[in-house]
Amino acid sequence: MIAIVASDLDPEVRSLAVEWRSAGAAVLSAIDVCSAGWQMRVPAAESGTAVVAGRRVRTSEIRGVLVRRPAVLAEELTCIDRQDRTYVAAEANAFLVAWLHALDCPVVNRPSAGSLCGPAWNRLQWKIACARERIAWVDARDDAGTRDVVVCGDHALFAKTAAQREAALRLARVAHTTLLGIRFRRGAVCGVTVAPSLSTEEVRTALLDLLLSRP
């Protein structure tokens, strides 16, 4: 099974779940996190249970996890009393951070202290990361002449040059991410996201291979 930690209202996620149905893909929603059936054993996290798409499953059945949300939001928890939703959302986020870090299977991307799906870096922090790696950065006011490169594991998809490929992979390593979107204008980076578009077949194929690989 592949668990996609995301909103079940996200059309791109719903499309992925349908396309990857043969791999057992299903969305792990905010409501699932608050449902009965979870069991996490430390340090043997693989021996526990989880709730995915409303169904209790053994954690050992999960072959890979794709995280496509920075946080569980209080507004999503319609099954919880309104006055308790903010507290429960905070607890749900804390639990997911611990659970995702404890899993032995591939997790794309593993959470950071500020986000469930990798580093919660702003534009300035990405610029600093580039500067430290001696990667050129340019502030672009529009998308004219830009190219989007997607790092997926060891692949830098859509890189036009070897320099773009090297810069993209190096930036992903610095950010400790296995999925990263980098926008280039010629040889310089002008934008970075931990949630790149998954609309192309090339990205979906590479991502599925990554999720089904064992670390």
N, C-alpha and C positions, 0 to 999 in steps of 0.2 A: 504494500500500500504506500502511496505518496500522500502526505498530509500537506495541504496548502493553508497556512495560517493567514487568513485574510477575511475581508468582508464578503459575505455571500451575495452582496448586491453589486460587487465589482464585475462588470461584463467581461473583462479580459480574463479574470480568474474563473468565471463560470465557463468560458470557452475552453480554457485549459483543462478544467476538470472533465469536460465532455470528451475532448480530444485524447486525453490520457486515461480514459476509463479502463482500457485493457490493462493498464498498470495499477489499477485500483485507486486512482486519484480521487480525492474528496476534499471539500473545504472544511477546515476547522475554524468555526466561527466564534464570535464573542459569546454567543449563547452556549456553545459547546463547552467553553472554558468554565462556565458557571453551572454546568449540569452535573448531576450525581454520576459517579462511575470512575472518577479519576483516582489513581493510586500511584504514588511516586515513592519508590524505595531508594534510599541513599546508602551506599553508593551504587547499588544495582538497579539503575533506572530502567534498564531493559526488561526487568521482571515485573514492572508495574502495568497499569492500564490507563487508557486515555479515551476521550470521547471525541469522535470525528464524525461530522455530518449526522449528529444525533445518535450515533451507534457506539457502544462500548467496544473497544478493541484492545488486544494485547499490544503493549508498546513494542515488543519484539517483532510484530507484524509490520511495523512502519519501516520502510526501506529508505526513505528520504523525506525531508521536510523543506518546503519552500515558504519563506516568510515574506509576505507582501503588505505588511502594515507596520507602521512605527509604534502603534499603541492600540490597546483596547479602549474605546471611548465610553464614557458613562451613558451617553445618549443611546448606545446600541443595546444596553441591558434592559430591555423592556420586560423581561421576566422578573426583575428585581424591583422592590418598592422604590419609588422615586427618591425618597430621602436617603436611601442607602446606596444609590448607584455610584456616586463618586468614590466612596470608600471601597466598594466591591471592585470597581474598575482598577483602582490602585493595587489591590490585592491580586487581581487577575494578571496584571502586567508583571508584578514581582514574581508570581508563580511561573509564568511563561518564560521569563528570563532564566530562572533556575532550571526549569524542565528542558528548555532548548539547549542549554549549555551541557546538561548531563547526558544527552543522547549520544550514542556511538555512531549512528548513521549520518550520512551527509546532511547538513543543515545549511541552506542558502537563503539569506545570510544569517550567521549567528548574531544574537543581540549584543548590544553594548549597554553601558549604564544609562544612556539616554534614549535608546530606541530598540525596538524588537528586531529590526532588520538592518543591522549594521551601524556604523558610526552616524551620530546625529550632527554631522558637521555642516556648518553654514558655508557660504561662499568664501568668506575670509579664511576659514580653516582649511578649505581645499586649496586655496592659493598658497597658504603657508606650507602645506604638504608638498605642493609642486616645487616651491622655492627650495625646500630642503633637499629634494631629489634632483635639483637642477633641471626641472621640466619647465619649459616656457609657458607662461600664462598670458592671455590677452583678454581684456574686457570687451565683449562684443555686444552691440546694441540690438542686433537683429540676427537672423539665422542665415543670411546670405553667405554663401561660400563655406558653410560648415559641413562637417561630416560626423555622424554619430558612430562611435565604436563601442561594441558591447564585449566586455570581458566576461567569459563564462569558463571558470576553471582555468585551464592553461591556454585557452583560446582567446584571441582578440579579434572578434568577428568584425568584418567590414573595414579593417584598417587598410588604408591606401598605401602606406609606406612602412618600411621596417622600423623607422623612427617612431611612427605612431603606435605600432604594435608594442615596441619596447616600453614606451612611456606609459601606455595604458596598463600593461601587465605590472609595471613597477608601482604605479599608483594603487592598483588593487592590492598588491602585497603590503604596501605601507598601511592601507586602511583595513587590512585583515579581512578582506571580502573575497568571495568567489564569484559574485555577480555584481558588475558595476558598469554604468553607462558613462562614457566620456565623450564630450563634444569637442571637436577640434576645428580650429580655423587655420588652415594650412598646417604648420608644424606646432602650433601652440594650443594648449587646452583653454577652452572658454566656458566650460560647464561640466559638472559631475553630478550623477545621481545614483543612489543605491537601489533605485527601483526603475530600471530602464524598461522601455516598451518590450513586450514579449509577443508582438504581433507577427513577426516574421518566422517562417519555417526554420530558417537557419538557427535562430536563437532558441526556439522551442526544442529542436532536435538536440542541440548541444546541452541545453539545460536538463532535459530528460536523461541523457547519458550521464550527466554529472550526478543527478539525484539517485540514480540506480547503481552508481559505483560505490564500493565500500572503501572507507578511508584506509 
